[in-house]
C-alpha cells in the first residue's frame, strides 16, 4: 500500500464525515426540536419537497461513499496492523481512519507533541511500512 492510497482513503473518510454532517445540519434546520420522528412540524416551509429530496440525495450519496470506504478499509487496517508500535499505529489510525487534522492529533496525544512532530512520525512510519511491502502480502527487499 502506498502513501497515496492511504491519503485517498483518508479523503474518502473525510468526505463521508462531511456529507453525514451536512445531513445532520439539514435535519436540524428542518426539525429544530428533534428529528421529526415524533410528528413535529418542520420549522421551514417545504411545499415543494426540496428538503425531502435533498435528504434522499444525501442518503444515496452516503451509501455510495460507505461502499467505497468499506471496500478499502480492510486493506488499510491490514497495512496499519503491520506497524509494530502501538502508539504509532494509533497515530496512523487517527490520521487516516478518522481523518483527523495533524493539530487535532497532537492535542489528543499531548506530551508536548506538535502538529509537525506528529506528522513527521506518521509519515516516516507509513513510508517505512510501504517500503517494506506492508499490506502487499510479502516483504520487499
N, C-alpha and C positions, 0 to 999 in steps of 0.2 A: 504494500500500500504506500502511496506517495503522499507527500505533504499537500499536494494539490487536491488529491482525493479527500483527504481529511478536511481541508478547507471547504471543499464543495459540500461535504456532509454538514459541516458547521453552518454554512449559509442556508442549507435546506432546513435545518433545525431552527435557525433564527427566523426565517421567513414563516415557518409554521407557527412559531410563537406570536409573530406579529399579526398574522391572519386570525388566530384564535383571540387575540386581544381586541382586534377590530370588531369581531363578532360580539364579544362581551360588551364593548362600548356601545355598539348599536342596540343591543338588548337593554342596556342601562338607560339609554336615551328614550327608547320606546316604552319601557316599563320601569320608571324610576323607583317604584316601591317594591320591586321584585321582578321576577322573570315573566310575569303574566300568567303563570300556571294556575293562579288562584282566581282567574276570571277578571282580574283588574283591567281597567280601561287603559289603553295606550295614552301617553301624555302628549303624543304628537298626532297630527292629522295624517291619516294614511289611506285616503279614499281610493287611491289608485293601486294600493297594494305594493308600493315600492319597497317598504321595509321588509315585508314578507318575501318579496322576490330577491332582495339583497341578501337576506338571511339564508335563503335557499342556495343562492350562488356561493355564499361563503361556506356553507356546509359541503357543497360539491368540491370547492377548492381545498378545504381542509382534508377531506377524504383522499383526494388525489395526492396531496402533499404527504399525508401519513403513509401512503403506499410507498412513495419514493424513500422517505426516511426509514421506514421499517425494512425495506429491501436492502439498504446499505448498512443498517445498524449492526447486524451480526458480524459483518466483515470488520467494521470499525471496532466493535467490542473485542473481537479476537486480536486485532492489531494492538489495541491498548493493553490487553491482557498479557502480551509478551514483555511488557515493561516489568522488570524485576524489583522495582522500588515502589512501594505502596503510595508514598507521598507524591511522587512524580506521576503515577497513574491517576491519582485523584486530580492533580492539576490539569492533566491532559483531558480527563473527562469533563471537568468544569468548562474548559475552553471549547472543546469540540462537540460534546454530547449535550451540554446545557447552553451552549452559545453565549457564555459569559464574556464580558469585556475583561481585558487584562487588569484594569484598575479594580474591578469587582472581585476578581480572583485574589489579587494582592490584599484587599481588605479582608476577605474571608480567611485567608491563611495567616495573616498578621505576621508577627515575628520580625518586623522591620523590612519585610519584602516589598519592593516597589513593583509597579506595573512592568517596568523594564526588566527587572531581575526575574520575575515570574515568566515573562515572555521568553527570555534567554534560556531559562531552564527547560521550558516546554519545547521550544524549537530545537534545542540541542538534542533532547531525548527523542523527539519524533524523527529527526534526521537520522539519529543513530539506529533507531528501530527500522526505518526504511532501508538504510544501507545494509542492515543485517538480514533483510528479507522478511521481517516480522509480518505475519498475515498472508505471506505468499506460499506458505506450506513448508518451506525449507530455508535454511540459512545460506546467504550468498557468500562467496569467498572472493 
